[in-house]
Amino acid sequence: MTATPEPTSQSQEEQINPVLKLVLELGPIVLFVLSYKFGDGLIAALELNEPFSRPIFVATAVIMVATLVSIAISWSITRTLPAMPIVTAVVVSIFGGLTLYLQDDTFIKLKPTIINSLFGLTLIGGMLFGRSLLKMVMGSAFQLDQDGWNKLTWRWGFFFLFLALVNEGVWRNFSEAFWVGFKFWGMTGLTMAFVASQVPMMMKHSTEEES
């Protein structure tokens, strides 16, 4: 009698294409930057009034809609709703809504601070109770030993808090246009550099068997 193959550890959920995943993750912020850059033209062409009287308000509305669309597309493919995108969407909706309703761009500028602080404190808080929440979220993507997951979780936790502090420093001390550009180029660059810096440690603690 032929033995029935054991199920693999890979999730049985439909996997999203990596390129599409990247587009869905970066798409909202790219649209935010573009709609801000061309905001004055959009306002004039569409004859927009309050609450869309300034490019920052147009960009805020765009990122709110784009974030929800991104999550909807991801859900339609994977039938899962990861915690981080959901938290991001909730914060974007709340702070974006306050920005438009009160006509105060302070709220949308605070959004990255709030999101990164939440993620950072959650990861660090989990480690203080002996739990690697990062492993729970990304355990199916990487095979690391427990020491590796602990190190990676601590580092991501403090990196998120670092991003929160950087956002505060930039929006409070530089122009609005600089902050919008930095929100994409600066934050993305810092994140990519951080991820690259973790590769040696992840390779050292990898438990994935060589072919």
C-alpha positions as CSV (number, residue, x, y, z in Angstrom):
1,M,0.0,0.0,0.0
2,T,1.4,3.4,-1.0
3,A,1.9,5.8,1.8
4,T,0.0,9.0,1.7
5,P,2.4,11.9,1.4
6,E,2.6,14.2,4.4
7,P,1.3,17.7,3.9
8,T,4.0,20.3,3.4
9,S,4.5,23.1,5.9
10,Q,3.7,25.6,3.2
11,S,0.3,27.3,3.7
12,Q,-2.5,25.9,1.7
13,E,-3.8,29.4,1.1
14,E,-3.4,30.8,-2.4
15,Q,0.1,32.5,-2.5
16,I,0.3,36.0,-3.9
17,N,2.8,36.8,-6.6
18,P,5.9,38.6,-5.0
19,V,5.8,41.4,-7.6
20,L,2.1,42.0,-7.0
21,K,2.7,41.8,-3.3
22,L,5.3,44.5,-3.5
23,V,3.0,46.7,-5.7
24,L,0.2,46.3,-3.2
25,E,2.4,47.2,-0.3
26,L,4.1,50.2,-2.0
27,G,1.3,51.3,-4.2
28,P,-0.7,53.4,-1.7
29,I,2.4,55.4,-0.7
30,V,3.5,55.9,-4.3
31,L,0.0,57.2,-5.2
32,F,0.2,59.4,-2.1
33,V,3.4,61.0,-3.3
34,L,2.2,61.4,-6.9
35,S,-1.2,62.9,-6.0
36,Y,0.6,65.4,-3.7
37,K,3.1,66.3,-6.5
38,F,0.3,66.9,-9.0
39,G,-2.2,68.0,-6.4
40,D,-2.5,71.6,-7.6
41,G,-3.2,70.4,-11.2
42,L,-5.8,68.0,-10.0
43,I,-7.5,70.6,-7.9
44,A,-7.6,73.0,-10.8
45,A,-8.7,70.4,-13.4
46,L,-11.4,68.9,-11.3
47,E,-12.4,72.2,-9.7
48,L,-12.1,70.7,-6.2
49,N,-13.1,72.6,-3.1
50,E,-12.9,71.8,0.6
51,P,-12.0,69.3,2.0
52,F,-9.7,68.9,-1.1
53,S,-8.4,72.5,-1.2
54,R,-4.7,71.6,-0.8
55,P,-2.5,68.9,-2.4
56,I,-1.9,67.3,1.0
57,F,-5.7,66.8,1.4
58,V,-6.0,65.3,-2.0
59,A,-3.1,62.9,-1.3
60,T,-4.7,62.0,2.0
61,A,-7.9,60.9,0.3
62,V,-6.0,59.0,-2.3
63,I,-3.9,57.0,0.2
64,M,-7.1,56.2,2.2
65,V,-8.8,54.7,-0.8
66,A,-5.7,53.0,-2.2
67,T,-5.0,51.3,1.2
68,L,-8.5,49.8,1.3
69,V,-8.2,48.7,-2.4
70,S,-4.9,47.1,-1.7
71,I,-6.3,45.1,1.2
72,A,-9.3,44.1,-0.8
73,I,-7.2,42.8,-3.7
74,S,-4.9,40.9,-1.3
75,W,-8.0,39.4,0.4
76,S,-9.5,38.3,-3.0
77,I,-6.3,36.4,-3.8
78,T,-5.2,35.0,-0.4
79,R,-8.4,34.9,1.6
80,T,-6.4,36.1,4.6
81,L,-6.2,39.5,6.3
82,P,-2.7,39.9,8.0
83,A,-2.7,41.9,11.1
84,M,-0.2,44.6,10.0
85,P,-2.0,45.7,6.9
86,I,-5.3,45.8,8.8
87,V,-3.8,48.0,11.6
88,T,-2.3,50.2,8.9
89,A,-5.6,50.6,7.2
90,V,-7.4,51.4,10.4
91,V,-4.9,54.1,11.4
92,V,-4.9,55.5,7.9
93,S,-8.7,55.7,7.9
94,I,-8.9,57.3,11.3
95,F,-6.1,59.9,10.9
96,G,-6.9,60.5,7.3
97,G,-10.5,61.1,8.2
98,L,-9.5,63.6,10.9
99,T,-7.2,65.3,8.5
100,L,-10.0,65.9,6.0
101,Y,-12.7,66.7,8.5
102,L,-10.7,69.1,10.6
103,Q,-8.6,70.4,7.6
104,D,-5.5,69.8,9.7
105,D,-2.6,68.0,8.0
106,T,-1.0,67.3,11.4
107,F,-3.0,64.1,11.7
108,I,-1.8,62.5,8.5
109,K,1.8,63.5,9.3
110,L,1.4,61.7,12.7
111,K,0.1,58.5,11.0
112,P,3.6,57.0,10.4
113,T,4.6,57.8,13.9
114,I,1.5,56.0,15.4
115,I,1.8,53.0,13.1
116,N,5.5,52.4,13.7
117,S,5.2,53.0,17.4
118,L,2.3,50.5,17.6
119,F,4.3,47.8,15.7
120,G,7.5,48.5,17.7
121,L,5.9,48.4,21.1
122,T,3.9,45.3,20.2
123,L,7.0,43.4,19.2
124,I,9.0,44.5,22.2
125,G,6.1,43.9,24.5
126,G,5.7,40.4,23.2
127,M,9.4,39.7,23.8
128,L,9.1,41.0,27.4
129,F,6.6,38.2,27.9
130,G,8.8,35.7,26.1
131,R,6.9,35.5,22.8
132,S,8.2,36.3,19.4
133,L,5.2,37.8,17.7
134,L,7.3,38.3,14.6
135,K,7.6,34.5,14.3
136,M,3.9,34.1,14.5
137,V,3.5,36.5,11.6
138,M,6.4,35.5,9.4
139,G,7.1,31.9,10.5
140,S,5.9,30.5,7.3
141,A,8.3,32.7,5.2
142,F,11.5,32.1,7.1
143,Q,13.0,29.1,8.9
144,L,15.0,30.3,11.9
145,D,15.9,28.8,15.2
146,Q,14.4,30.4,18.3
147,D,17.4,32.5,19.0
148,G,17.3,33.9,15.5
149,W,13.6,34.8,15.9
150,N,14.3,36.5,19.2
151,K,17.1,38.6,17.8
152,L,15.1,39.5,14.7
153,T,12.0,40.5,16.8
154,W,14.0,42.7,19.1
155,R,15.7,44.4,16.2
156,W,12.5,45.0,14.3
157,G,10.8,46.3,17.4
158,F,13.5,48.9,18.0
159,F,13.7,49.7,14.3
160,F,10.0,50.5,14.2
161,L,10.5,52.9,17.1
162,F,13.5,54.4,15.3
163,L,11.3,55.1,12.2
164,A,8.7,56.7,14.5
165,L,11.3,59.1,15.8
166,V,12.6,59.8,12.4
167,N,9.1,60.7,11.1
168,E,8.6,63.0,14.1
169,G,11.9,64.8,13.4
170,V,11.3,65.2,9.7
171,W,7.7,66.5,9.7
172,R,8.3,68.9,12.6
173,N,11.5,70.4,11.2
174,F,11.3,70.3,7.4
175,S,8.8,71.5,4.8
176,E,5.7,69.6,3.9
177,A,7.0,68.8,0.4
178,F,10.2,67.4,1.9
179,W,8.3,65.2,4.3
180,V,6.1,63.8,1.6
181,G,9.1,62.9,-0.5
182,F,11.0,61.5,2.5
183,K,7.9,59.4,3.4
184,F,8.6,57.3,0.4
185,W,12.3,57.6,-0.5
186,G,13.6,58.0,3.0
187,M,11.5,55.5,4.8
188,T,11.8,52.9,2.1
189,G,15.5,53.4,1.8
190,L,16.0,53.0,5.6
191,T,13.8,49.9,5.7
192,M,15.6,48.3,2.8
193,A,19.0,49.0,4.4
194,F,17.8,47.5,7.7
195,V,16.5,44.4,6.0
196,A,19.8,43.9,4.1
197,S,21.7,44.3,7.4
198,Q,19.7,41.4,9.0
199,V,20.6,38.9,6.2
200,P,23.9,37.7,7.8
201,M,22.2,37.1,11.1
202,M,19.3,35.3,9.5
203,M,21.6,33.1,7.5
204,K,23.5,32.2,10.6
205,H,20.3,31.1,12.4
206,S,18.6,29.5,9.4
207,T,17.3,26.0,10.0
208,E,16.4,25.4,6.3
209,E,18.2,22.4,5.1
210,E,20.6,22.7,2.2
211,S,19.7,20.7,-0.9
